[in-house]
Amino acid sequence: MNATRIHIENQVFNGKNSWNGTTVLDNLDFIRCRFESCFSAPVKNPKDCFVIRNVVIQRCTEQSSSLHTTRLENILIDGLLHSGRSLPFLW
């Protein structure tokens, strides 16, 4: 059974910390969105990590964002631009 996908366009996400308590972010399409200072918090136990699955990121911009102990599953990134002085980090 396929879950319904949610399309999000032209939105700005600022300061999202592990998406404010969500443990799984899935079945989303981000189109022309901007991510500013977004991050996933580190965890000690890998089974408690933040999960991003079945997500498409197209023509988006990132600034000062990072992923710590995050499991990525079935992710498509097409045209992610970086702005600012801090590079994106994947830990």
C-alpha positions in Angstrom: 0.0 0.0 0.0 1.5 3.4 -1.1 1.1 6.3 1.3 -0.2 9.6 -0.1 2.6 12.0 -1.0 2.5 15.6 0.2 3.8 18.3 -2.2 5.3 21.4 -0.5 6.3 24.3 -2.7 7.9 27.7 -2.2 8.0 27.3 1.6 10.7 28.5 4.0 11.6 26.3 6.9 13.6 28.1 9.6 15.1 26.5 12.7 13.5 23.2 12.4 15.1 20.9 15.0 14.4 17.2 14.1 11.1 18.6 12.7 10.0 19.5 16.3 9.7 16.0 17.8 8.8 14.0 14.7 10.8 10.8 14.4 10.0 10.0 10.8 9.7 12.4 7.9 8.3 10.6 4.8 6.4 10.7 1.5 7.2 14.4 0.9 8.1 16.4 -2.1 9.9 19.7 -1.4 9.9 21.9 -4.5 11.7 25.3 -4.5 11.8 25.4 -0.7 14.4 27.0 1.5 15.9 25.4 4.6 17.6 27.8 7.1 19.3 26.6 10.2 17.5 23.2 10.2 19.0 20.2 11.9 18.4 16.8 13.3 19.6 16.4 16.9 22.3 13.7 17.6 21.2 10.6 19.5 23.3 8.0 21.4 21.3 5.0 20.3 21.0 4.4 16.5 17.6 2.9 17.0 16.3 6.3 18.2 17.6 8.2 15.2 15.6 10.6 13.0 14.5 8.9 9.7 13.9 10.6 6.4 12.4 8.3 3.8 10.7 8.6 0.4 11.5 12.3 0.1 12.2 14.4 -3.0 14.1 17.7 -2.8 14.0 19.7 -6.1 15.4 23.1 -6.8 15.7 23.9 -3.1 18.2 26.1 -1.1 19.9 25.3 2.1 21.7 27.5 4.6 23.5 26.5 7.9 21.7 23.1 8.1 23.0 19.7 9.3 21.9 16.1 9.8 23.2 14.2 12.8 22.6 10.4 13.3 19.9 10.5 10.7 18.9 7.5 8.5 18.2 8.4 4.9 16.1 6.0 2.8 15.0 6.5 -0.8 16.0 10.1 -1.1 16.1 12.1 -4.4 17.9 15.4 -4.4 17.9 17.4 -7.7 19.3 20.9 -7.7 20.0 21.6 -4.0 21.8 25.0 -3.8 23.8 26.2 -0.8 23.9 29.8 0.4 25.9 31.4 3.2 29.2 30.7 4.7 28.5 27.4 6.6 28.5 24.3 4.5 25.8 21.6 5.1 27.0 18.8 7.3 26.0 15.1 7.3 27.3 13.4 10.4 
